[in-house]
């Protein structure tokens, strides 16, 4: 459960089946903080809200009860007609709105529906809601971009290490000996791309945390990922390490030339 601040109000939102659902209960507080359920019911009772919900459910919900929806649509908007979120869900088998009791309960709706509810509450509130939601999504994308930088260096890791284990490591080696072989193969890639080993980098940068790959550019990490896959193929083909180093260095030069001409920013878009 996450929170966003909309016009000085905290509005919760959460993931449900990979989609964002926003708290209508929190949003309704801008109208009446003491009777949020009543505010939501008043909105659900309008013809416009029912028609929008019907379209959304028809498109996104194969189990939507169209017959019951038609009955609700006929009654909606009439004087004295009130429809609660619970009634809407139970009668139509709707999935765009969910309601639950308890400390972290309340009425939540798919973001598409929540934005429409925001329009009914206040154009100003809807504007702030959409702006804050978009800001948080952009922030998430920025964090994802940072994760991509590190995760790219891990792509094909298991393929690479399995190839080393199957082709370069005798069965009688100890775990310590195996780790030395793995480090040696990692340095084949380091030498091919960076021109130095991991130890050379640590000796040159004693004050920095992590390793050379933590300070690599996006393009270098992309190239490194590709080289891991290619090196595993060369290992399986029985190509000696010295020949592999030469081939990988040529590949690194070629790929980095292309990647640098494209630019990191375009690659992450």
SVG drawing of the C-alpha trace seen along z (x, -y; Angstrom):
<svg xmlns="http://www.w3.org/2000/svg" viewBox="-37 -23 84 58">
<polyline fill="none" stroke="black" stroke-width="0.4" points="0.0,0.0 1.4,-3.3 0.4,-6.9 0.3,-10.0 -0.4,-13.6 -3.2,-15.1 -4.1,-18.7 -2.7,-18.2 -4.6,-15.0 -3.1,-11.5 -4.6,-9.1 -3.7,-5.4 -3.1,-3.2 -2.2,0.4 -1.4,3.0 -4.2,5.5 -3.6,7.9 -0.8,5.7 -3.0,2.6 -3.0,-0.4 -6.2,-0.8 -6.7,-4.1 -8.7,-4.6 -12.0,-6.2 -12.5,-6.4 -9.5,-8.7 -10.6,-10.7 -14.1,-11.2 -12.7,-12.9 -12.4,-16.1 -16.2,-16.2 -17.1,-14.8 -14.5,-13.2 -17.1,-11.9 -19.3,-10.1 -17.1,-8.9 -19.3,-5.9 -22.2,-8.2 -20.2,-10.4 -19.2,-7.3 -22.8,-6.1 -24.1,-9.5 -21.6,-9.3 -22.5,-5.7 -26.1,-6.7 -25.6,-9.1 -26.4,-8.1 -23.0,-9.3 -21.1,-7.2 -23.1,-4.0 -22.6,-4.4 -18.9,-4.9 -18.6,-1.9 -20.6,0.2 -18.3,-0.6 -15.2,0.1 -16.5,3.4 -17.7,4.5 -14.3,4.0 -12.2,5.4 -14.5,8.0 -15.7,11.0 -17.9,12.1 -19.7,8.7 -23.4,9.2 -24.8,7.1 -28.4,7.9 -28.2,6.6 -26.2,3.6 -29.1,2.7 -31.5,2.8 -29.2,0.5 -28.8,-1.9 -32.6,-2.3 -32.9,-3.3 -29.8,-5.4 -30.2,-9.2 -33.8,-9.0 -34.9,-10.8 -34.0,-9.0 -32.0,-6.3 -28.9,-5.3 -26.4,-2.6 -23.5,-1.5 -20.2,-0.1 -21.0,3.2 -24.3,3.4 -22.7,2.5 -20.1,5.2 -22.5,8.0 -25.2,7.3 -22.9,6.9 -19.9,9.0 -17.8,5.9 -14.0,6.0 -13.1,2.3 -14.2,1.4 -13.3,3.4 -14.5,2.9 -13.3,4.4 -13.6,3.8 -10.9,3.5 -8.0,1.3 -6.6,1.2 -10.0,1.6 -12.1,-0.8 -13.3,-1.2 -10.6,-1.1 -11.1,-1.5 -9.0,-1.0 -7.1,-4.2 -9.3,-4.8 -12.4,-4.8 -10.7,-6.7 -9.9,-9.6 -13.6,-9.7 -14.6,-9.8 -12.1,-12.7 -13.9,-14.6 -17.2,-14.3 -15.6,-15.4 -13.8,-18.4 -11.9,-19.3 -9.1,-20.8 -8.8,-17.6 -8.7,-15.5 -5.9,-17.6 -3.8,-17.3 -4.6,-13.6 -3.4,-12.9 -0.3,-15.1 0.8,-13.4 0.1,-9.9 2.1,-10.7 5.0,-12.1 5.1,-8.9 5.0,-6.8 7.9,-8.7 9.8,-8.3 9.2,-4.5 10.5,-4.5 13.6,-6.4 14.3,-3.8 13.7,-1.1 16.2,-2.6 18.8,-2.5 18.0,1.1 18.4,1.9 21.9,0.6 22.9,3.2 20.7,6.0 22.1,5.8 25.4,7.0 23.7,10.1 22.0,11.2 23.2,14.6 25.1,15.1 23.9,18.7 24.5,19.6 28.0,18.2 28.9,20.0 27.3,23.3 29.4,23.3 32.6,22.6 31.6,25.4 30.9,28.0 34.0,27.2 36.7,25.7 36.4,27.0 37.6,30.6 35.4,32.5 38.0,32.8 38.6,29.1 37.7,27.5 35.3,24.7 38.2,22.3 39.7,23.5 36.4,23.2 36.1,19.6 39.5,18.8 38.5,20.2 35.3,18.1 37.2,15.0 39.6,15.7 36.8,16.0 35.2,12.8 38.5,11.1 38.5,12.3 35.4,10.2 36.9,7.3 40.1,7.4 38.2,7.6 36.0,4.6 37.9,2.5 41.5,3.4 42.2,4.4 41.3,7.0 39.1,6.6 42.2,6.5 43.8,3.9 40.8,1.7 40.6,2.2 44.3,1.4 43.8,-1.8 40.6,-2.8 41.1,-1.8 38.7,-4.4 35.7,-3.3 33.1,-0.7 32.0,2.2 33.7,3.2 34.3,1.9 30.9,3.0 29.2,0.8 30.7,-2.2 30.2,-1.1 28.0,-3.0 24.7,-1.6 26.4,-0.9 29.2,1.0 26.8,3.1 24.8,3.9 28.0,4.9 29.1,6.9 25.8,8.8 26.2,9.7 29.8,10.8 28.8,13.1 26.4,15.0 29.0,15.1 31.8,16.3 29.6,19.2 29.2,20.3 32.9,20.0 33.6,22.0 31.2,24.7 32.9,24.9 36.2,25.5 37.9,22.3 41.1,21.6 41.0,18.7 43.6,16.7 41.6,16.9 38.4,16.1 39.9,12.9 41.0,11.7 37.6,12.4 35.7,10.8 37.9,7.7 37.1,7.3 33.4,7.8 33.6,5.2 35.2,2.6 32.5,3.2 29.5,3.2 30.7,0.2 31.2,-1.8 27.6,-1.1 26.2,-1.7 28.0,-4.9 26.7,-6.2 23.1,-5.5 23.5,-7.0 22.4,-5.7 19.3,-7.9 17.7,-6.4 18.4,-2.9 16.5,-3.3 13.4,-4.9"/>
</svg>
